[in-house]
Amino acid sequence: MLWLPCVRPAKESELSSKTPQSAMPIKNKKIFITGGAGFIGSTLATKLCDNNDIILYDNLKRNTIQYSDIASHPNITLTKGDILDFPAVQEAMNGADIVVHAAAIAGIDTVIKNPVTTMEVNMTGTANVLKAAYKNGIKDRVLEFSTSEVFGPMAYRATEETQAISGSAGEARWVYAVSKLAGEHLTHAYHSQYKLPTVTIRPFNIYGPGQTGEGALQIFIRKALKNQDITIFGDGSQIRAWCYVDDMITGLLMALERKEAIGESFNIGNARAVTTVYGLAQTICRVLNSSSKIVFADPLSADIELRIPETKKSYDLLGFQAKVDLEEGILKTAEWYKEFNL
């Protein structure tokens, strides 16, 4: 039998008695987004482009915008570039009011194959973005993405103050986590030393329309739509909390809009959408009426056994609370993959 912790929504008494008032929406700003052609970056740009000028800075290795018309929007500028190229980053960022740093190497397959590139892009690339933001005098916000993997293999209701765990040197799983944790520390250092208006987001298993590359949920959905075997690495008892991308973007916008976010880190996730990896595969097959078989394979590396966020700080300071349940999110995501026959 698979063990699954009982995770309930927070009680009213456990949340702040004062929900933060709505902040002013972002308008008439110049927003620079690294990784802007990717999953999160392009989704955020779609929400902001009608009222702001957006610069998408990306090397186009994971090109989500090819499945949309966002690049043709009059307020969107796509600049092909590498975050390891500091002069190019600084020049492209010039004049921006807000910086969103979403570019990174991610995905366990990619990390295992390219550990050096992972460390260089996630650490040196983040250093370049922060340095460029400081030199360009960014006044409004510099939002940087960390990861929930900084909490190590066992994280139940992990808060922003829960001790980060780096893992053993040489273990492929922790290359990504360590590189992102280093970027998070540097982000806080820029705020502390130079008063750069930074904020860090720790996403917990984000999924939804537009996700390309790696990611268990989107891979399972794509396999299920084609009635192909779904492969689980390990025994499937690993427990995750899954957050739909629209909820994630809502949290990002709150972190960009509210002054209370400056200098802080926030968990963004959905502690109510919890299941084992095996349970996730079963749910996807049931919801999509798929005949896919679920098969098991040896783990690729050390794995995350339990990862469920505590988002009380995000609620107290930002007003964030995830709303989309897992089955609804699966159906919406599957419709996108069917539309593009992916």
C-alpha positions, 0 to 999 in steps of 0.5 A: 500500500502506498502511504500518502499524508492527509493534506487538508486546506488550511483552516481560516484560523491558520491563515492571516485574519487580514488578507492583503488588499489588491495591489495596483496592476502592472501598467506602462512598464518595460519588462525584461524576461529571461527564458521569455520564450519558455513555459513560464516566461511566455505565459507571464508575457501573455498576461502582461503584454497588453499594458506593458512593453515586454522583452523576451530574452531567450536562446530558443532551445525550449521554444514555447512561443512557436505554438502561439502568436505572442511573438507578433504582439506589438508590445513584444520584442523577442531577442535571441541571446544567452544569459552567459553573455553579460554584455548582451544581457546588460544591453538588452535589459537597458531601460527596463523597469522590471526583470523576471529571471526565468532562464535556467537549465532544468529537468533531471535528464538534461542535468544528468547529461550536462552537469557543467552547463547546468552549474554555469547557466544557473549560477553564472547566468543568474550572476550576470542577470543580477549584475546587469540589473544593478548596473542598469538601475532597475527600480521596480522589481527583480524576480528570480526563480529558485526551486522547491528542490532546495528542500532536499528529498523530504519536504512536508509543508516546507516553509520559506524558513525550512533549512535548505539541503544541498545533498551529497557532492557528485549526486546528479540530482543535487547539481540543479538544486545547488545551482539554484540555491546559489542563485537564491543566495546571490539574489538576497545578497544583492538586495542586502548589499545594494538594495536591489528590489529582489524577490525569489520564487520557489515553484512546486511542480508547475504544469499546464498548457505550454510546458515543453521539454521535461516534466512528469505530468506533461510527459504522462499526459502526452503518453496517455493521449496516444495510449502509449506506455507511461514509464515511472522511474522508481516505485511510484511512491514519491509524493508531489503537490502539483500547481497549475500554471495559471495559479503560478502566474497569479502568484508571480504577478502578486510578487511583482506588484506588492512592495511587501514582496521585496527582499523575500522568498515565497513558496508557490504551489498547491498543497491541496493537489497532492498525490503519489507519482503512481497515483498521478499516472492513474489519475491521468489515465482515468481522466483522459480515458486512456488505455496506457499501461503504467510500467516501472523503471530504475530511478535515474538518480536520487529522487525526491520522496516527499515534496509538499509546500507550506504557502501561508507566507505567500497568503499572508504577504501576497494574498496567494492561494492556489485554486485549480484542482488536479483533475481540472488542470489535467483536462486543460493541459491535455486540451492544449497538447491535443490542439498542437498534436504534441 
